[in-house]
Amino acid sequence: MEDPPAPGHLRVALAQLNPTVGDLDGNIALVAAAYARAVAAGCHVLLAPELAVTGYPPEDLVHKPRFVARNREVLERFATTTRSCAAVVGFVLEEDGALHNAAAVCVDGRIASIYRKQHLPNYAVFDEERYFTPGPVGTSGEPSGLLEIGGMTVGISICEDIWHDDGPVARQAAAAARVVLNINGSPFHDGKHAEREEMLVRRARGAGVPVVYVNQVGGQDELVFDGTSTVVDASGEVRCRLASFEPDFEVVDIATDGTVSTSRIEEQGDDDDRALAALVTGTRDYVRKNGFTDVVIGLSGGIDSSIVAAVAVQALGADRVHGVAMPSRYSSEGSLVDAAALAANLGIDHRVVPIEPAFSAFLDMLEPSFAGREHDLAEENLQSRVRGTTLMAMSNKFGWLVLTTGNKSELAVGYFTIYGDSAGAFSVIKDVYKTRVFELCRRINERAGREIVPESVIAKPPSAELRPDQRDDQSLPPYEVLDAVLRAYVDEDVSVADIVAAGHDAAVVERVARLVDSAEHKRRQTAPGVRISEKAFGKDRRMPITNGYREPRA
């Protein structure tokens, strides 16, 4: 056991946990294990993440009355094990027919107090107003979430509450709170960590009290939570920052004058490092939390399948990743060599399954119906669909989960074969534009200090190799041009006219917009994938499939 905290100090344990949505018993076991560490460290209070009991976000599970009742049961069971060290644990509270996103303060064998989240986010990936009722604000003299822990007045709040300048934190500090404890389920996107930390610094300085911010970690379907739990003292100095993208635990001592014992401050990495970590975390947790151990990837010798394989190896280990090259009559020798080189660099299982017999059989079968017509997309896409069928057969036979390899640029404009190269369970780079795929592959090689993705893969023009001498830029603008337009049109909802006014070619912009608008039915049928941007296809961008609106021409 550590030395006890000095008189007048509050010792707080930060439990950065990776819960699984719906695994009530498993999640409360994570909380209990962290609580045992907090007790051993002589803490006054443990902070577990937002909705730690249910996992975040539980979505329509909260519409199941038995699920909500069970989440309360496991919480109360845990509460009976608590002693003088309090535990702040997120759960779903059912009260008078309403549901609340709540935090229970468990201490001395019971649930002593409950705080109800006041600000419910209802934007981007959040739709908490669909499920929860906001908690009461309380009076200015006695705001909600104020209580005594370890002889110190503390304010408790949940995630979105802390983002509001005039929210619970300000009211609690004005009513004599000496420290604010905030529990979170805050998902990752590019730049979020910096934005979040800047907000915490402002909030601590504005309230004049330290802020302890505990975030969950791990992947949940499309979402990835980065953790990066942080403690900021009353002057706005960061005194503790936990690891990103992995479970963590730390103890800090907070004095009544607003000073905080300096603990470790983990480096956050740059945007590319964090994006790669998010891809790895999201892939690992999707595979493992859904009961799989191994994955299979179609290796084309191209850059997209290369980065997916590299991410999968980091997530699961080389022995859990299987690569399958499926050459057709149009596959180049260079692509086969590149796929084999990638597999050797990664140390993964590599097998070659030529699809020519199946492709030829389909052509023969369809010849009577296709007679007299030129070869076109029908024949090209047949190859991709044979490959998809082959991978799904291996998935069925060996229990491997299929990872798809399409990037955000292709997904945006519909440049993929539905039921072909898009067939699979999880889309690792679904939210990564093609130009960034190249950047991340270079970072993978840089971090390894050697070639993981062969330089020949990075250097060669992208191609689907579905017809002789095919290149992507025969069907699409160069990716540097395409991605710039897509970032404006998709990510920022900029109009066609304004994109053209910013200097882009009108014909290119109008064509790209038409492709994006007409591909919604294809996108809706693709696998879920890791969200790393502020607007990913899926939860962030919800367009109708049947949609008569088209952006006016420039």
N, C-alpha and C positions, 0 to 999 in steps of 0.2 A: 504494500500500500504506500502511496506517495505521502509526503509530509502534508499535514492539513493546511488549508488556506489560512492566511494571516487574518486576524480580526478585522472586520469591516470589509472583507473581500467576498465576492460571490464566485464560486468555482463552477464553471459551466463546461459540460461535455458536448461536443459537436459530433453527432453520429450521421455521417454521410453514407446512406444506405442505398442498396439497389433492390427495391421490392419488385415483385411480380404481380401485375394486376390480377386480382381474384384469388390469389394464394393467401388466404387470410391466416392460416396457421403458420405458413412459412414466413410471412411478413412479420407477424408478431414475435416469432422466434428470433428474427434479426434484431428487433427492438430489444428483446429480453437479453440477448447476448451483449448488445451495446450498453444496456443498463448495468449489467454485472461489471463491465469495465469501468463505468462511471462511479459505481459504488466503491470499487477497489481503489479508484483514484481520489477518493474523498470529496466527490463533487456534491454540490447542492442541487444541481438540476442537469438533466439530460435533455437535449433537443433532438427529436427524430423528425423526418421530413413531413411535408403536407400529405394528408391522406396516406400515411405510412401503412396503416392497417389494410386498406383496400388496394393500395397501389394507385398511382396517378397516371392518366385519368381513367377512372372506372367506367365512364360513359354510361350506357344503358343498363349496366349491371345494377345501378342504384334504383332502377325501376322494379327490381325483384325484391319483394318484401323480405323474403327469407335471407337474401344476401345481406341486406341492411341489418337485420336482426342478428345474424351471425357475426357481423363485423363488430357490433356492440358487445356480443358475448365474449369474443376473444379479447377485446380490450379490457373488459371487466375482470376476466381471468388474470390477465397480466397485472392489472391494478392491485389485485390482492397480494401480489408478490413484492410490491414496492415497500420501501422503508422511508427513512427521513430524506433520502435523496428523491427529489421530484423528477417526473418524466413528463415532458410535453410531447404528446403523440397525436398526429393527425388521424381523423376518422370521420365517417359519415354519421351525423346525428339525425335521428328521426324524432320530431317533436311537434305535437299537436297537428299531425298530418303533413307537416312540411319537412323537407330535408335541408340540412345545413352542412357545408364544408366546415368542419370544426376541429378544434384542438383541445384535447383533454389533458388536464393537469392531474397526474396520478401520483399520490404520495400517501404514506402511512396506511397502505393496504386498501385504498379506495380512490375513486374519482372525486377529487376535491373541488374541481372547478372546470368549467367548459367555456371556451371562447368560440364564437361563431364568426366566420369570415364576413367582412362587411362589404368589400368591393369585389364583385364577381366579374372576371374578365369575360368578354363576349366579342372577341375579335380574333383575327388570324386563326390559329388552331384551337382557340378557346371557345367553348360555348357553355359556360357554367350556369348561365341563366336558364338554360334548358332543364337543369337538374335541381339547382339549389335556390334557397331563399336567403337573401342577405341578412346578416345578424344585426342586432340593435346597436345603434351608435352610442347610446348613453348620454348623460349630460356632460357639460363641459367640466363640472366639478367632480364627476365620478364616471369617467369614460369606461366603456367595456374593455375587458382584458387586463385590468389593473389588479395586482395581487402581491402578497408578500412571499418571497422565497429566500431562505437562508438569511433572514433578517434584513433583506433589501427589497424595496418596492420595485417591481418589474412590470413591464408592459409586454403582453403577448399579442402577436398578430400573425396573419397568414398571407404570404406571397403578395398578391396584388395590393393588399392593404398598404404596404410600405412604399408603393410607387406614387402615392398621392400626397402632394405637399401639405394639404390640410386634412389628411386622413388620421387614422388611429394613432400613429406614432407621435404626431404633433400633439394630439390631445392628451395622450398618456404622459408625455414628457412635461406638459404644462401642469399636469395633476400630480407631479412629484415622482414619476417613474425615474429611477436612476440608471436603468439599462433597458433596452428593447430586445426582445427575443422573437425572431421572425422565422417561421418554418415555411419551406417552399417545395414546389414542384415546377421549376422554371426550366423549360426546354431550351436546348442549344439552337442558335443559328449564327452565322458569321457575324462577328463583332458584338455579340450579345454580352460576352464576359466583360468587355470594356465599358459598355453602356451600363451594365448592372453595377459595376464597382463605382463608377462615377456617381450613380444615383445613391448608393449607400454612403459615400463620402458626403454628399450634399445633405442627406437625411440626418446623419450623425451631427454634422456641424449645425444644421438648422435647429435640431431638437436639443443640442447640447448634451447628448447622452451617448454612450457606446451602443453600437448595434451589432448583434450576433445574428448572422444570416446563415441558415443551414439549408442546403439544397440536396435533393435526391440525385442519384446518378444511375446511368444505365439506359438501355433501349426499351422502348415500348411501341411496337408496330413501327409507324413512320418516325415517331419522335425519339430524340436522344436527349438525355439529361446529363449535363456535364459536371454536376457537383460544383466544384470551385467554391465551396462554402467559405465565408469570409467574416472576419471580425474587424470592426472599425472603432477606434476610440472616439471620445467626445470631441476631440480636435479635428477629426476627419482623417487620421493616419491609419493606414491598414496595418494591423498588428498580427493578423493570422490569415493565411489563405491555404486551404487544403488542396489536395491533388485534384486534377481534372480527369474525368472519365474513368475513375476507379473508386471503389468504396474506400472510406478513410475515417479516421477518428482522431480527435484532438481535445485537449483540455486547456482552458484559459482561465486566469483569475482576473476579476474586474473589481476595481476599488470604487468606493462611493464618490470619489472626486472625478470619475470618468476615465481614469487611466486603466490600461489593459496590459497584462503581462505579455511581453513580446514572445510570440511562439514562432514556429516555422512559417515561412512565406514561400509557398511553392511557385515556381515559374509557370507562366501560362502558355508559353510557346506562341509562335506567330500564327497567322490565319491559316496557312497551309498545313502546319503541324496539327492544329486543332481540327481542321476539316478531316484530315486523315484519321485522327483519333475518333472523331464522330462516326465515320464510316466503319471503322473497325468495331467500335462499341455497338452500333446499331446492328451490324451483321452478326456479331457474336451472340448478342442477347436474343435476336429474333430466332436464330437457329436453336440455341440451347433452351430457351424458355418455351419453345414449341416442341421440345422433346426429340430433336434431331442431334446427331453427332457429326455427320459428314455432309459435304456438299459436292455437287458436280457442276462443272462449268464447260460450256462449249468454247474451245480455244481456237480462234480463227487465225491467230498470228497478228491480230490487230491490237491497237492500243487499248480499246475498251475492255476486251476480255483479259488483257494483260493486267490492268489495274484491278479488276475485280478479283482475279486470282491472287494478286499480291495482298490485297486487303483481306481476303479469306484466310490466307496463311497466317497473317498477323492475328486474326481473330480466333482461329481454331487450331492452328498448328498444321504443318505440312502434311502430316500423316492423315489428316481429316479432309484433304482437298483432292479432288479427282478432276483432271482435265481431259477432255475428249476432243481431238481434232477430227473433223468430219469433211474431208475433201470431196469436191465434186469435179466435174470436167473443167470448170473454170478456175479452180484454185491454183494459185501460183506455187511453184516450188519454194520460193522465198517465204511464203506464208507458212508452209509446213515446217520449214527450217526454223523460223522465228518462234512458232508455237512450241517446238521441241526444246529450243534454247531457253525459253521462258520457264518451261516445266523443270528443266535441269537446274536453272538458277534458283528456283524456289524449292526444289527437292520434292516435288509432288508426283503422285501417280499420273502417268501420261499414257494414253492409249489412242490409237488411230482407228477410226471406223469409217471407211469410205462409204459415201451415200450414193455413189453412181448406180449400183444395182436397183435401189429403191426408186431413184429419180427416173431411171430408164423405164422401169415398170409403170410408173405413173404416166409417163409420156405415151407409152404404148397403150395403156388403158384409155387414155383420153383422146387418142388420135382420131377415132371416128367422130367424136364431137367437135374437135378442134380443126378438122380437115379444112384446108383452104385459108386458114387464118395465119397471120404472121406471129412468130414468137414475140411475146411481150411480157408484161408483169406477171401474167398467170404462170408462165413457165419459170420465171425468175423466182417468184415467191414459193413455188413448189419446193425448191431446194431448201429454203429456210424452214418450211414446214416439215420436211423430212428430218431436218436436224432437230427441230423441237420435239418431234415424236420420238426420235432416238434418245434424247436426253430424258424424256419422261419415262421411257421404257426402263432406262437404267435406274431412275428414281424408284420406280415400282419394284424392280428386281432386288436392289441393294439397300433400299431405305435411305438413299441420299436425297437431300433437298436441292432442287435446281435453282441456281443463282442466274438471273438474267443479266445481260451486259449492255443494255441500252442506256445512252446518256440523255441529259435534259434537252440538248439541242435537237436530237432525233425525235424525242418524245414530243417536243413542242410542235414540230412541223409534220408529224406523222410519218417520218422516214424510218419505218420499221415494218416488219411483217407480222400482222396480228395472227396469233396461233402458230407463229414460227419462231423467230428469234426473240419474241416477247414472251414466249411460253415459259412459265416457271413460277416459283413461289416468292422470291424476294429480289428486288431490283436495287442493287447496291449503289449504282451511280445515277439513279433516276433524277436526282436534283443537282447533278454536276454537269455544267456546260462543257462542250467538247474542248474548247480552248483550255479550260481549267484541268481537264483530264490530262492533257500534255504537261501542264505545270506540276500536277501532283505526281505524275510518273517520274519527272525529273527530281522531285523532292525525295521520292522513295529511293532512287538510286543514290542521291547525295547522302541520305542518312545511312544507307548501308555501306557506303564507301566502295561500292562496286556496282556493276550492272546487274540489276534485278530484271527490269524491263529492258530488253535488248535495244541498243541505240538504233539498230536498223528498224525496229518497230516505231520508235519515236520519229524517225526521219522520213519514213515513206508516206506517200499520199494516202489518206484513208480511202478504203474501198470495201464494198460488200461482196465483191467477187461473185456476182450472180450472172454476169455476162462477160464476154471477152473485153479485156482492158477497161473495165468499169472503174470509175473514180467518183467519190461523193460529190466533187465540185462540178460534175456534169449535170447533176440533178439539183444542187443547192448552191447558193452563194458560198464563197470561201467562209470557213467557220469564223474567222476573225470578224467578218462583216455580219454574218448571220447572228452570232452571239451578241453583238452590240445591239442589233435591232431587237432581238428577243428579250434582252435584259430590260430594254425600255418598254416594249409592248406587253410582255408577260409579267415581269417582276414589278414594274412601276406603273402599269396601266396608262402609259403615255399614248395619246392619240396618234393615228397615222400622220395626220397633218403636222403635229408637233415634232414627230421623229424626223420627218422630211425637213422641217424647218431647222432642225439641229444639224443638218448637213448630209443626211443619208439620201441615197438615190431613190426617187419616188417609186419607180417601177419595182425595185427590190423590196422596199418597205410594203407596198401594196400586196405583192405576191406572198411575202412572208406572213403578213396578217391573214390573208385568205387561207394559207396552209394551216396556221394555228387554229383559226376558227372552225375549219372543217374537220379537224382531227380529234375533236372532243370525244366522239364515240369510240375511237380507238384507244385513247388514253384511259378512258373509264374502265377498260377491260384489262389493263396492265396490272402487274403485281405491285404491292406496296413497296416503298423504298425509303432509304434514309433521307430525312429532311435536314439540309445544312444551310439553306438560304432562308430569307425572311418571307419568301413566297414560293412555296413548292406546289407542284401539282398534287391535288388531293384535298386535304383539310383546309389549306390556305386559299386555294383558287377553285371555286365551285361554280363552274359554268354549266348552263343547261345544255344537254345534248341536242335536243330539238330547239333550234335557235335561229330565228329569221333576221336577227340584227347583224349588220356588217358595218365595220368602220367606214365612214365616208372617205372617198378618195382624196388624196392630197391636192 
